[in-house]
Amino acid sequence: MPPRRQPTARQERLGTELRKLREAAGMTAREAAGLLGTNPIQMSQMESGRAGISEERLRRLASHYACADGQLIDALAAMATERGRGWWEEYRGVLPPAFLDLAELEHHATFLRDLNIVHVPGILQTESYARAVFSYNVPELPASELEPRVAHRMRRRVVVGRESPTEFEAVIHEAALRIRVGDRLIARDQLKHVLDESERPNVTVRVIPFDVDWFSGASSSMIHAGGAVPQLDTVVRDAPHGTAHLDAQSQIARLRVLFRKVEEASLSPAKSRDFIYCLMREV
């Protein structure tokens, strides 16, 4: 099969993990390719996500790499054998790849932790709120680009409402709840929607109020998606030219601590609900 032109972030992650295993074993790509009876170019394509790898080949490499982490190898094998096309594929060629990559990441996540300072988390946004956010693009988006973005954001909600819902924790700064991206009606409906969603047993909402002391995390917005094993966790953060998927263990460890710090600065779920209710009455 020809190499993939544009591998997804998940396909690239699988390749990255294969490369990490090889490097931990002290092998070159040429040596690893020889173990599979292939060439270094094909090996490079597998490690970049531009070519797939069968479960049999993946497990053979893991054996040669002397990787004893059976849970990690099982998780990588499951990634290698994924064949289903998720709902986000309907938007391929319509929306930028980053939209699809985020939806796929959320679909497979074992948990989601979303920290937002200036906007309500995407999974908790109403349609009117999302449309107002996307409408602020410069230059303004035509309807043919605006509406797919709004529809995609609404469909991302499925992860918290499906039969086996994902555990979702949102930590939201008071600024995000007070900033009116639309009018008063949109703001009130958005706050009510956050309250309604917080009643789900798998959804936790915490608020960081303006008057909390010792909060210096205004630049901490992130989405932390749990992997099948901790080594496969991913953090998504805004970057100058889009979003960045971070997976280095040192990065993940630092951001786990950062999330715990902002969580400690937030109100309890019960007090957060009361806080949002009071804000809604003010609008």
N, C-alpha and C positions, 0 to 999 in steps of 0.2 A: 504494500500500500504506500502511496506517496505521503511524504511528511505533511502534518497538519500545518496549514498556513498560519492560523491564529489559535494556539492552544488556550484553553480556559485557565483561569487562575488555579482551579483544582487540579487540572492535568499538569500544570507547571509545578504544583506543590508535590505531587507524586514523584515527578522527576527529581526535584530538589532533594527529597528524602532518600531516593536511590543514590544520588551523588554523595550525600552525607554518609551513608552506610559504606560506600566504596572508599571514601577518603579516611573514614575511621579504621578501615581494614588496611590502610597503607598501600592500596593498589592504584595503578594508573588505569585510565579508561581503556588503553590498549590491552592491558592484562585482563581486565574484566570482560572486554569484548571477546577475547580468546576463550574464556570459559564458556561463552554461549555460542561459539563458532560463528561469530559475526565480526564486523569491522568497527574501528573506532568512530567512524562517522555515524553509524547506526546507534552506537552506544551513546554518543553525544546527543542524538535526537531523542533517545529515550529519557536521558537525564535533563533535557530541556522541556519535556512535555510535548515535543513535536511528533513523537512516535509513541504508540502504546506498547505495553508489555504484557505478556500473558502471565497468569498466576503461576504456571509451572516454571517459567523463566525467572520470575521474581523470587520464588522460593529457592530456586537453585542458586541464584546470586547470594541470597541471604545466608545460605548454608556455606558457600565459599567465603563469605565475609565474616563467618563465625559470629553472626548476630544471634544472641541468645534471648532476645526480647520477643517472645512468641506473640504477645498481644499487639505489639507494634507491627510485626510482619503480617498478622491476620488482618489488621486494619488497612495496611497498604495493599494486601491482596484484594480486599473488598473494593478499594478504590480502583484497582486495576481492572476489575471485572464489571464495573458499572456500565450498563448498556442503556438504561432508561433515558428518555428525553423529558426533562422537567418542563413545567409550564412556561418557564422563562425563555425556552427556545423559540417560542412564538414571536419573541421580540428581537431575535437575531437579525441583523441587517436593518433593524428599525431604530434601536437604541444603541448607544455606545456599549462596548463589551463590559465596562465596569458595572453597569446596571445588572447584567446577567450574572457576572461573577459574584456579586453580593447576594443575589437571590439564591444562587446555588450553594454558597457558603452557609447561608441561614437555613436552607433546606436540610443540610446534612449535620448541622450543629447539634451537639448534645445539650448545650445551654447557650443562652445569649445574654450578655451584659452590655447595656447601652448607656453611655454617659454623654449627655448633651448639655451645652451651656447656653446656646442661643436659639436652638430650635427644638420643638417637640420631636422625639425620636420618630423616624420614618414609619416604623411598624405601628405607632400609636396615632398617626396623623389621620385627620378626616380628609375626605376628598376635596372639600373647599379650601382647607388649609394647605394641602399639597399643591393644589392648582395655584394658589397665591404665591407659594414659595417658588415654583418653577416659572411663574409669570414674571418674576423679577429679573430673569436673565437679560443680559445685555450683549448683543441685540436681542429683542424680544423674539421668543420662539413662535413660529407659525403653528396653527392648530394641529397640523399633521405631525408635529414633533412634541407639542405640549401635551396633547391628550394621551399618547402612549406612555409618557413619563408618569402621568397621574394614574393611569390604569395599572401600570406596573407596580407603583408604590402601594396601591390598594391591594393588589394580589399578594404582596409580601406578607400581609396580615395572616395568611393561611397557617403559618408556622405556630401561632399561638392558639388557633381555633380548630385545628385538625383533630382527628380521632386520638392520635398520640401526640399531644401538644408539647412544644419545646418550652422548657423553663426559661422565662424571660424576666430579667431585672432591669429596670430603667431608673437611672439616677438623673434627675432633671434640675437644672438651676432655676431659681425663681425668675431670672431674666428671660429664659425661654418661655415661661408660662405667661409673662406680662407683655412681651413684645407682640404687638398686633401686626401679623403679616397680612391680615385682611381687615375687615371692619369688626364692630362689636359683636354682631351675630355670629360671625365665623369664630371669633375668639371664645365666645361663650359655649358654642357647640363643641369646640375643640377641648376645652376644659372638662365639659361633661363627658366627652368620649374617653378621655384619660381616666376619669373616675369610674366609668362603666367597665372599662377594660381591666382596671385594677381589682375588680371583684372576681376575676377569673382565678382559680386556685393556682395556676401556673404563672401568674403575672404579679410581679412586685414593683411598686412605684415608690420611689423615695425623692424627696425634694430637698435641695440645698437652698435655704433662705438667704436673702441678702445680709441679714444681721448676724450670721454665724461668724464667730471669731476664727482666725488662723486658717482661712481658706485662700490658698494661692494656686488653685488648680483651674484657673479660667481658660487655660489652653489645653485642657486634658481630654477633650472630646474623643471618643473611641467606641468601637464595637468589638467586644471580645467574644469570639465564637469558640465554644469548646469542641475539641476533636474527639474521635472515638477513643483516643488515649491522650494524656496530657501533652505528649510530644507533638501532637498534631493540632494543638490550639493555634488560632490565628487572631491577630488584632488588625482591624481596619482603621486607618486614620486618614484624615484629609492631607493631601500633599499639594504643592503649588500647581501641579498640572493634573489634578484628579485625585484618586485615592491610592493609598499604598497598603498592600497586604504584608504584614510583618509576621515572620515565623521563626526568626532566630531565637534560641532558647534564652539568651541573655536579655533580648528585647522583651520577650513575653514575661519573664520573671520580673523585670522592672515595671512593666505596665500592670501586672497583677497587684503589685504593691501600691501603685498609684491609684488603682481602682479602689482598693481597700481604704486608702486615705480619704478619698472623696466620699466613700460610703459612710465612713465614720463621721464626716462633717454633715451628713444629711439627717433629716428627721426620720423617725420610725415610720413604717408603712401607715399605721393608724393616724399619726399626727400629720403625715403628708396628705392623706385623704382630707382631713379637716382643713388643712392649709389650702388645698386646691378648691375645696368647697367655698371657703371664704373669698378666694380670688374670683370665683365664678359669680358670687353675689355682688362683687364690686363692679363687674363689667357692665 
